[in-house]
């Protein structure tokens, strides 16, 4: 059975309902940001170039409370200096160049579209 409210408190009730909805949306968005970031780290570990394997094992995620909710940063803790060189290619010391091995860009695009897809499903 539906709950009845007095007309004089209608605006207050609507305000409470909207605040609760906003809290629910923020909670769901924060959860999905963290989950997609964890999945992106797994994909980076799997899809990164492997020579010795140390580079691909270095991918980590850091989360912090931001102005608009949870913010995540994905970075390579062991070989951070190498990410740009592998992603974009680089010149060799004795001439020539090493071709690019794009692995961060595709995962970033996947994470962006995956987050939007998950948020549309949940909300």
N, C-alpha and C positions, 0 to 999 in steps of 0.2 A: 504494500500500500504506500502511496506517495505521502511524503511528509508535507504538512501544510505550514506555511509561514505567514506572519502578519504582513500586510502590504507596507507598513511603515518600516519594516526591517528588510524589505526585498533588496534594496540596493546593497545593504551590508552583506546579505547572503550571496548575491552575485559576485561581489568583490572577493569574498572568501573562496568561492568556487574558482574564480580566475586565478587567484594567488596559488591555490593548490595545484591547478593545472600547470601553471608556470613552473612550480617546483618539480612536478613530475617530468615535464619536458626537459628541464635542466639536468635532472638525475639521469634520465635515459640518454641524453646527449653526452654527458660525461662518461657513462659506462661504455657507450659505443666508440667514443674517441679512443679510450684506453684499449678496448678489444681490437679495433682496427690497427692501432699502432703496434700491438703485440704481434698481430698477424703479419704486418709489414716487416717487422724485424725478422720473423721466421722466413719470409720470402727473400729478404736480402741475404740472410745467411745461406740460403739454398742457391740463389741466383748469382751471387758475387763470384768474380773470377777467383779461381783457386790455383795457386802455385804451391805454396806450402800449407795452405789452409788457415794460417794465422789471421789473414785479413778478413776472411768471411766469418770467423768466430768472434770478431771484435764488435759486431753490431749490438748496440744497447738502446734502451729507451729510458728516458727520464721524464717524469711527470711532475707538474707543479700546479698549484692553484693560481689561475690567472684572473684577470679582471672579469672575463665572461664565462668562467668555469675552468675545468681541467684543461691544461695545455700539455702537450707531449712534444718531446724533441727526440729524434732518432739520430744517432751518431755512431761513428766507429771509434771505440775507446782505445784500440790498440794501434791502429794505423790511420788516424784521421787525416794526416798529410797526404795520404795516397789516394783518397777518394776522388779528388778533383782530377788527378793525373790519369787514373784509370777510366773515369767517366768521360773525359774529354780528349784523351790522347795527349802525347807530349813529345818534345824533341829529344833525340838521343845526344849524348855528349859528343860523339864522333861523327855526327851528321845523321840525317835521316829522321824518321819519326816513328813513334809507336802508335798504332791505331787505337781509336777510342773503343772502350768496352762498356757501352751504356748498360747500367744495371740499377742505378738509383732512380733515374727519370721514369722508367716504366713502372717501378714499384710505387713511386709517388703518385703517378696518374691512377694506378689501380686503387691505391688507398683513398684518394679523393672520391673516386666514383663509388667505391665500396661503402664509404661512410655515408654518402648521400643516399645510396640504395637502402642501407640498413635503417637510417633515420626515417625514410619514407615508409618503410614497412612497420616500424614501431609506433610512429605517430600517425 
